[in-house]
């Protein structure tokens, strides 16, 4: 455990799966400064390892309640807030930039920057009792940074409604709007995560994730050009050649 963050290797019995569990249950896993730093350090370390997939979870009754408001209120200075939100944004971007897919395992509440975390993860599985909100507006603070990934997950009108009302949506609504991929009962949540975490060839997934986020921001012609180059390079990978040959020969591939 490191600054409230628990790190489990080969999680769910899957070689190369790393589970990061935010462990501040008494504070609903609020993102304190130390938690932000611990997450960024762990992400950077895992990004440069041979891990295949990352699962992000929360201990106790909730996934994450957002920023630590007590910590934020203790030092009301513009430079402090600029630094805090820049640090948070840097950690969020590190999730997208790491080569491994990141799966949010969500239960209880995911509010404000906690909902932002869900939206930044590549995949998300929610317990049927999970609830989501970007509720800063209820305190007079528009959730500006959470709005960035939220508007890249759900439709603009659905996102704006959440942002200006601060209202909660349930897990099924989050799934229907595209914020999470799957909903499972609390007892089946880990099985659903395990299914998504099942290992695929690391090089293909890493190349695919890099391409996926780059092409989203491009015009269609540039996106096709980048995708074509990505697929050509991917085809030269040993595992891809093995997988293709195995398909032709109708036998299981022998991944490296």
N, C-alpha and C positions, 0 to 999 in steps of 0.2 A: 504493500500500500504506500502511496506517495501523495502527501498533501490532500487526503480525502479521496484519492482515486485508487481503486483496486484494479490490478492488471492480472488477467488469467490467460495463460498460454494454452494452446490446443484445447480451447473451450468447446463444449458440446461434443467432446470426443472426436473432433475434427482436427487433423494435423494442419497447422498453419493458421488456425482461427484464433484471434486474440479478442478477449472480451474486456472492455473498459467499463468499470462500474463506478459511477459517481457516488461517493459514500459520505454524504452529509444528510442522513435521513431526518435529523432533528430540524433541519432548515429546508426540507423538501428538495435537497440537492441543489440549492441556489448556487449560481456561478460567482463565487467569491473570487477575488484576485488570485489567491493561491490555487483555486480550482482551475481557473483559466490557464495559469502557467503550467500546472500539472498536465492538463489536457494537451496543450501545445507541445510540451516536451515528449509526451507519450506518442502523439501523432507523428512527430518528426522522427522519433526512434523507429517506430513501426514502418514508416514509409521507406526507410532505408534497410529494412530487414527482408527476409524471405517469407514473411507472413503472406497469406492468401486473402484473408478477409478480416474485417473488424466489426465487432458488435458493440454498440454503445448503449448502456443501460443505467438505471438508477436504483439505489438501494432504498428500502423502506416503502412508504406508501405512495410515492410519486416518482415520475421520471425526472422532471426538473421544473422548478418554479421561476426560472429566469435569473436575473441579476440579484445580488444580495443587496436589498434596499437599505438595510441598516448600515452596511459598509458604505454605500453610495451617499447616504444622507449625512454621514459623519464628516465629510470633507467637501462641502459645496463650493467648488472652485472650477472655473471653466477649463483650465489646463488639465486638471485632474480628470474631468469628465471626457475631454478629448482623448486623453491617453487611455482611459478605461475602455471606451468604445472602439478605439483603434486596435487595442490588444484583443478585444473580443472578435472583431472583424478578421484579424489576422488568424486567430485560431479557427474560425469558421471556414475561411478560405483554405486553410491547411487540410481540412477534411476533404474538400473537393479536389485539391491538387495531389493528394497522396494516390499512389497507383492502385491501392487495394480498395474494393468497394466497402462502404461503411453502412451497416444496418442499424437503424434505431430500434431498440426493443422498448416499447412504450407502455407504461401502465400508469394508472392514476392520472395526475394532471401534467400537462406540458404547456406552460404559459410563458408569454413574452419571449425572452431569449431561450427558454426551454422549447417553445414551439419553433423558434428559429433553428435550433439544433436539429429538430426532426426534419424540417424543410431542407436543411443543408446536407443531411445524410443522403446517400445515393438510393437507399431503400428504407422502408419503415414497416414494421409489424406492430400493430396495436392490440392490446387487450380490449375486450368488449366493454370494459368499464372505464377506458381511458377518455379523457376530455381535453380539448385543445382551445386555447385562446391567446390572442395578442392583446392583453388587457391593460397596457400602459395608459391608454386614454382615460381609463377610470380614475387614474391618479393625476391626470393633466399632462401626461407624457405620451406623445404619439410614438408608437413602436416603429420608428423609422428603419433601424437596421434589421429587425425581423421582417419588415415588409419586402426587403430585397429578395431573399429566397422564397418567401411566401408567394410573391407574384410570379415566380418561376415554377411554382408547383400547381397553383390553382388559378382559376379564371380571374381576370382583373376585378370584376364586380363582386365575386365571392370574397376575394382577398380584401377589398376595400370595406366591405360590410363588416368583416371581422375586425379590421383595424379601427373603424370609427365607432363601432358599438362596444367593443371589448367583450362581446358575448361569447360564451362557450359553445363549441359544437361537439357532438359525441363522436365516437370512433367510427360508426357507420357513415356519418356525414363526412368525416375526414377522408374516408376511403372513397366515397362517391365523388368528392371534389378533387381527389388526386394527391392529397397530403400524405396519405399512407397507402401502402400496397395491399396489405391484408389485415383482416381483423380475426382474432381467435379468442376463444374463452380463456380466462386466466390460467386454467389448468393446462391448456394446449398451447400457450404462448411460446414456450421454449421449443416445442416441436415445430411450430411454424417458422421460428427463427432458424432452427437447424436446417430446415428444408431449403431456405434461401441461402444459407451459408455453405451449402455443399460445394466442394471444391471443383472449379473448372480450371483449365490451363491458365497459369498466372500471367504469362506474356500476352495472351489474347485479351484477357479481362483488363489488364493495365492499359494496353493500347486502345481498347474500346472505350474505357472510361475517359482517357485523355481526349480522344476524338469526339466523344459524345458532348462534352461540355464546350469544346472549342467551336464545333460547328453550329451549336445553338445560337451563338452570337453573330453568325455570318449570314451574308446573302446566300441564296440557294446555289448559285454557280460556284462560288468560292467553297461552299460546304461540300459540294460534290467533288471538287478537285481535291480537297483535303481528304475526304473519305476514300477516294480512289487510291491515293498514295498510301493511306493507312492500311487498306486491304492488301495492296501489293506487297508492302513490307511485312505484314502479318503472315501472308502466305509463305514467306521464306523461313518462318520459325520452324524449328525441328518438330515441336509438338503439333503444329498445324499440318505439316507434311505427314506426320504419323497418323493424325486423326483422319485426314483425307484418305490415306491409303487403307486404313482400317475400315472405313466406310465402304470403299470400293470392294474390299475383300470380305466384307460382312463379318468382321471379327472385332472384339473389344480393342480399343487403342491402348498402347502401352506408353502412358505419359511419362515424361522425365520427372 
